[in-house]
Amino acid sequence: MPSTASPVASFVMLPTRNVGDSVIIYAAEYLNKTNGERIEREVARKLDEGFRKLVINFQDTNVVNSIGISILLGLVDLAAQRKASLIFSNVSEHPRQLFEMLGLTRHIPLVADENIALGATPIAS
């Protein structure tokens, strides 16, 4: 049976909010390949626009799969290459436990909310 998914669906942009030299990217409810790639594209676009502090807000994210984790790990490298800081905010308990168990928290700070993230000092690479 052919897929009913729109071929343009993966190109839908995620909501963002620019705050000075920082940007907040709002992740979707389910962090899978499609939504992970959306975050990846948005991060790359914002880096190209000159933002050097990127906050990914996970307030609506309840489920993260292995491909989503892989994409997040790639963002750690991308941010480091571009001398940008990457911060995760509003991470609920289940994704937080997964991030901690898989070692993401050794590379990316998790903060309670985006306001704290905006005030956080960038981590030197």
C-alpha positions as CSV (number, residue, x, y, z in Angstrom):
1,M,0.0,0.0,0.0
2,P,1.5,3.4,-0.9
3,S,2.4,5.8,1.8
4,T,-0.2,8.6,2.5
5,A,2.5,10.8,4.0
6,S,3.1,14.1,2.2
7,P,6.6,14.2,0.7
8,V,6.8,17.8,2.0
9,A,6.0,16.8,5.5
10,S,9.6,16.3,6.4
11,F,10.4,19.9,5.3
12,V,8.0,21.5,7.7
13,M,9.9,24.0,9.9
14,L,9.7,23.7,13.7
15,P,8.6,26.7,15.7
16,T,11.5,28.9,16.8
17,R,12.0,32.1,18.8
18,N,14.9,34.4,18.4
19,V,16.1,36.2,21.6
20,G,19.1,38.4,20.9
21,D,22.0,36.2,19.8
22,S,20.2,33.1,21.0
23,V,17.5,31.0,19.4
24,I,15.0,28.6,20.9
25,I,13.9,25.7,18.8
26,Y,10.8,23.8,19.9
27,A,11.0,20.0,19.4
28,A,8.0,17.9,18.5
29,E,6.2,15.4,20.7
30,Y,8.0,12.4,19.2
31,L,11.7,12.7,18.4
32,N,12.2,10.2,15.6
33,K,14.1,10.4,12.3
34,T,11.7,12.9,10.7
35,N,11.5,15.3,13.6
36,G,15.2,14.8,14.4
37,E,16.0,15.9,10.9
38,R,13.8,18.9,11.3
39,I,15.7,19.9,14.4
40,E,19.0,19.3,12.5
41,R,17.9,21.5,9.6
42,E,16.7,24.2,11.9
43,V,20.0,24.2,13.9
44,A,22.1,24.3,10.7
45,R,19.9,27.2,9.4
46,K,20.2,29.2,12.6
47,L,24.0,28.6,12.8
48,D,24.2,29.9,9.2
49,E,22.2,33.0,10.3
50,G,24.9,33.6,12.9
51,F,23.3,32.4,16.1
52,R,25.8,30.9,18.5
53,K,23.6,29.9,21.4
54,L,21.0,27.3,20.6
55,V,18.4,26.1,23.0
56,I,16.2,23.1,22.1
57,N,13.0,23.2,24.2
58,F,11.7,19.6,24.7
59,Q,8.6,20.7,26.7
60,D,6.3,18.8,24.2
61,T,8.6,15.8,23.7
62,N,7.5,12.6,25.4
63,V,9.2,9.9,23.3
64,V,12.7,9.7,21.8
65,N,13.9,6.9,19.7
66,S,17.4,5.7,18.9
67,I,17.6,7.6,15.6
68,G,16.5,10.8,17.4
69,I,19.4,10.2,19.9
70,S,21.8,9.7,17.0
71,I,20.7,13.0,15.4
72,L,21.1,14.8,18.8
73,L,24.7,13.4,19.1
74,G,25.4,14.8,15.6
75,L,24.2,18.2,16.8
76,V,26.8,18.1,19.5
77,D,29.5,17.8,16.9
78,L,28.0,20.4,14.6
79,A,27.7,23.0,17.5
80,A,31.3,22.3,18.5
81,Q,32.6,22.7,14.9
82,R,30.7,26.0,14.6
83,K,31.8,27.2,18.1
84,A,28.2,27.4,19.3
85,S,26.7,26.4,22.5
86,L,23.8,23.9,22.6
87,I,21.5,23.6,25.6
88,F,18.4,21.4,26.2
89,S,15.6,22.9,28.2
90,N,12.2,21.7,29.6
91,V,13.2,18.0,29.3
92,S,10.6,15.8,30.9
93,E,11.5,12.8,33.1
94,H,11.5,10.0,30.5
95,P,13.7,11.8,27.9
96,R,15.9,13.1,30.7
97,Q,16.6,9.6,32.0
98,L,17.3,8.4,28.5
99,F,19.7,11.4,27.8
100,E,21.5,10.6,31.1
101,M,21.7,6.9,30.5
102,L,23.1,7.3,27.0
103,G,25.7,10.0,28.1
104,L,24.2,13.0,26.2
105,T,24.3,15.0,29.5
106,R,28.1,14.8,29.4
107,H,28.0,17.0,26.3
108,I,24.9,19.0,26.6
109,P,23.6,20.8,29.7
110,L,20.0,20.2,30.6
111,V,18.2,23.1,32.3
112,A,14.7,23.5,33.8
113,D,13.4,26.0,31.4
114,E,14.3,28.2,28.4
115,N,14.8,31.3,30.5
116,I,17.5,29.6,32.5
117,A,19.0,28.4,29.2
118,L,19.1,31.9,27.8
119,G,21.0,33.1,30.9
120,A,23.4,30.1,31.0
121,T,27.0,30.7,30.3
122,P,28.2,29.0,27.1
123,I,30.4,26.0,27.6
124,A,33.9,26.4,26.2
125,S,34.8,23.7,23.7
